[in-house]
């Protein structure tokens, strides 16, 4: 079943605006990762988070591992047209660490108007 | 370029047929993961191999199988294909056996007619 709820499903924003998206789960996660996928391409790793409360930046991107370990958010500041794409959260359930399974959210489709 | 290569890029085949997708991991990576992405969907984890051995299994159908060879490249075999198997199939690789930082290939688009 679906372990991750990612929202919003899609966003239409103006260039220069800030963006926020998040992932939530009813279960505790061991790791949270954020990926970006361009059309017809494979996902590209943006940020990896390994500890509850961890806040990590990568250029204009900032992501946090929620204190409860059940959520994570990704912020993009001052969006530009090349930010267009689908953003996926992904993670590993704490209770399934030994099984090595990985879950992906359903994605947030970002559209940026120049 | 992630360093992960996948062939072929596109594949069109008929129902009931069998196909093989190939993946070469990044240099030095021992793990290979296979994912299926249907239209406008997220990625569904299928299977992971680490240094030639199956390490983790996701929602992989019995009609699908995979293996990792001594040179660490991997193949995903899809048999008795159905229309619903049409999807993008991605391979990813990572250095160790844990899937934390996976690097994805460009994918193989499979169309079953």
Interface residues (C-beta under 8 A of the other chain):
Chain A: X6 X31 X33 X35 X40 X41 X42 X43 X44 X45 X48 X50 X88 X90 X92 X99 X100 X101 X102 X103 X104 X105 X106 X107
Chain B: X2 X4 X33 X35 X41 X42 X43 X44 X45 X48 X55 X56 X58 X90 X92 X97 X98 X99 X100 X101 X102 X103 X104 X105 X106 X107 X109
